[in-house]
Amino acid sequence: MLSKSSTSVTRRVYNSKGALLRESTFASSYVGDKAIIHVGTKKKPKPKPKPKAVTPSDYLPEDLVPADTTPAAAAKTPTTTPATTG
């Protein structure tokens, strides 16, 4: 036996004094499918790829890109202190 589902709604329109002006009934129904469509839960979506790391060369003109922007290169950069006269 196929399952049948149906629904209906009645719309009533009244004037400002409460008198019924119009009444309409809308109905909808369908017959279900006897076959099993799906059993179980949804499959998990594939993970999204991680975004690519952004480097200065991605957005700077070639002549403004620093030679080496890695953290290791920054640690090797010597620092100088100004000479004091006195």
DARA-V822940 format. One record per residue. RES is the residue in three letters. PHI is phi in radians with two decimals (* if undefined). D_FIRST is the distance of its C-alpha to the first C-alpha in Angstrom with 1 decimal. Layout:
RES|PHI|D_FIRST, RES|PHI|D_FIRST
//
This chain:
MET|*|0.0, LEU|-1.52|3.8, SER|-1.50|6.5, LYS|-2.11|9.4, SER|-2.08|12.9, SER|-2.61|16.0, THR|-2.64|19.6, SER|-2.61|22.8, VAL|-2.49|26.5, THR|-1.95|29.5, ARG|-1.91|32.8, ARG|-2.06|36.0, VAL|-2.01|39.4, TYR|-2.00|42.5, ASN|-1.50|46.2, SER|-1.13|48.8, LYS|-1.62|49.5, GLY|1.64|45.9, ALA|-1.40|45.1, LEU|-1.24|41.6, LEU|-1.65|42.1, ARG|-2.64|38.5, GLU|-2.40|35.0, SER|-2.32|32.0, THR|-2.05|28.3, PHE|-1.94|26.2, ALA|-2.32|22.4, SER|-2.54|19.9, SER|-2.67|16.1, TYR|-2.65|13.8, VAL|-1.84|10.3, GLY|-1.27|9.7, ASP|-1.61|9.7, LYS|-1.35|7.6, ALA|-1.31|11.1, ILE|-1.39|13.6, ILE|-1.46|16.3, HIS|-2.77|19.1, VAL|-2.16|20.0, GLY|1.84|23.4, THR|-1.64|26.0, LYS|-1.21|27.7, LYS|-1.25|30.6, LYS|-1.23|34.0, PRO|-1.22|35.8, LYS|-1.16|38.9, PRO|-1.15|42.1, LYS|-1.30|44.1, PRO|-1.17|47.5, LYS|-1.25|50.5, PRO|-1.18|52.8, LYS|-1.21|56.0, ALA|-1.14|59.2, VAL|-1.61|61.3, THR|-2.09|65.0, PRO|-1.00|67.8, SER|-1.21|67.8, ASP|-1.28|64.4, TYR|-2.28|65.8, LEU|-1.74|69.6, PRO|-1.09|71.8, GLU|-0.98|73.2, ASP|-1.31|76.7, LEU|-1.83|75.5, VAL|-1.28|73.4, PRO|-1.10|75.1, ALA|-1.10|76.1, ASP|-2.48|74.2, THR|-1.98|71.8, THR|-1.30|70.6, PRO|-1.06|71.2, ALA|-1.14|73.4, ALA|-1.18|75.6, ALA|-1.18|76.1, ALA|-1.23|77.2, LYS|-1.44|79.8, THR|-1.18|81.4, PRO|-1.24|84.8, THR|-1.91|85.6, THR|-2.06|89.1, THR|-1.92|91.0, PRO|-1.13|93.5, ALA|-1.30|97.1, THR|-1.85|99.1, THR|-1.90|102.6, GLY|-3.00|104.9
//
